[in-house]
Amino acid sequence: MNKLPTKREPPEPAEVEDTPTWRDLGERIRDLLKDALREGKALERDLEPRLLPALKRLKAEMEKLIAKLEQRAGAGKQQP
């Protein structure tokens, strides 16, 4: 009676890539950053027409609130 596990087949050798040089890594990073900037600019162009009206409304509401608070602060100073 044999209770030992069966012999495993040897694993296939993994493909080994050449280690990239620092110059190659630097070029890859530059390419990725250029792509990210390009995509960010495209996204900004797409979103700007939709965001601009909302930002203008927000600015108007903030100006109203500031004026209201300034009036309260001015009224508080006048009463001794």
Buried (B, 14 or more C-beta within 10 A) or exposed (E): EEEEEEEEEEEEEEEEEEEEEEEEEEEEEEEEEEEEEEEEEEEEEEEEEEEEEEEEEEEEEEEEEEEEEEEEEEEEEEEE
